[in-house]
Amino acid sequence: MHKTISLAAFLPSVIFPVAIFVIGLRNPSIFDAPALLKISPFPAIFYILAFSIILIFPQRSALLKENSKGLILFLLFTLGYFFMASILNKTSLNTNNIYFEADSKSWTQRMSGADGWNTGLRAVHPFIYPMFRPLVAFLSILTSGDRFYANLILLATAGGGCVFLMWKIIHWMTENQTYAILSASLLGVSTSHIIFSSAVETYIFSAFFLLFFIWLLLTNKSSYLLVIVSVATLGITITNVIQQGLAHLFVQKNLKRSIIIFSLVLGCSVCLNFIVKLVYPATDYFFIPQNLAREQQFSQGINIKRIGLVTENFFIYNITAPQPYFSIHTERPKLNFLPGTIQNYVWFGWLSLILWSTTLILTFIYFFSRDYPQKYNGLLISMSACLLFNFLLHAGYGSEPFLYTADWTYALILIIAIILQNAAKHPWFLVMWFFFVMSILINNLWVLYFIARQVGTHLV
């Protein structure tokens, strides 16, 4: 039975890209992935070659053998995200504010546009240009110079990288391969990671570096690597480096060391900001208060309705989503999760919501019974602190809370994975975990199909 469950654990990750491909075929007017083959066959050749090596020759290298299952997850989810990205993003159309307030068109311009380096950036994103424009330019070698598709590949790769890192972390903590595969797949099929690994934005890159930092921290890697990753995180969105500070403090339990490392992060970031400003004049200095004060335009009034919406996005919509609210604004489709959207689950979506609610209740039971390895208390506390930090921040910031969900979904799944790992030693739990992940996948595939139909009907 255990062998059957182990093999079945890959089923969600296999179904995901196949289902997205079918969604694309059902909406051919907006499915642009096949066009890449006409431009350049090299990405497909490289992908098939990489997959073949992992499947056929995993024993030839100790490193490949150790990571083969995680790499399979990485490749499958990256492919699915790329298919979905080719549906959601268009070069000739303005896709800003369509997908939960994401500025997809603007970020596409900044990352891959010919004159995107001069588009302008808010101070909270100080290192976007030097981080992403060279990477997109490098990947465009594979796409015959087409930077748009290179950008989509980079976005999808970051999403797949998040899944791989989640698998690495959970497998390292539990040594339970099946549990690690299914838990990483849960992150991969979550609404938040599907959307922000597909619609061009910066949030999935933040999630990648946040997870990478956790991996480096747990495995006691060099402090210099921690500094580099934290500078990169700050460069994408400065507030997310606070999460890394909390993780370092609670996991390492060394206040002096945390102060030294993050003082170094801040100092390096300030120096780098001066250099980036010289190369990309449109960059703002993040350390000048007046520049950061501009973020007040996104502040929101805090009331019961706002707290309710933020709570839904924190614990429900980021994992399993109802059908989003759809409207036409300035002749373009617009998708949002508004107060009351929770009523919009399709009939099979209610099953995913019930199973997810059951998982949260089970997590509370195991937490209060302390039936989990206490050695991970530091990580558990740090991830809980990250959730609290994000909740307090977004209770009064951002008109669409779902836009920021990638910044904390990883932490929520890690908390659950830590607390339920003893339960995961039992076959009954792994069977339940499998059906739970499958229910999330089925529900969210419907949400993606709904989005693709609306975009195909009203955008093209």
TAQUI-V69775 format. One line per field, one symbol per residue. burial: # if it has 24 or more other ideal C-beta (glycine too) atoms within 12 Angstrom, else .. A space follows every 10 residues. Layout:
burial=???
//
This chain:
burial=....#..### #######.## #.##..#..# ###..#.... ..#...#..# #..#...... ......#### ########## ########## ....###### ########## ###..##.#. ########## ###.###.## .##..##### ########## ########## ####.##### ########## ########## ########## ########.. .....##### ########## ########## ##.....#.. ##.###.### .##..##..# .#####.... ....#..... .....#..## .######### ######.... .#######.. ##.##...#. .##.##..## .##..##... .#...#.### #######.## #.###.#### ########## ########## ####....## #.######## ########## ######.##.
//
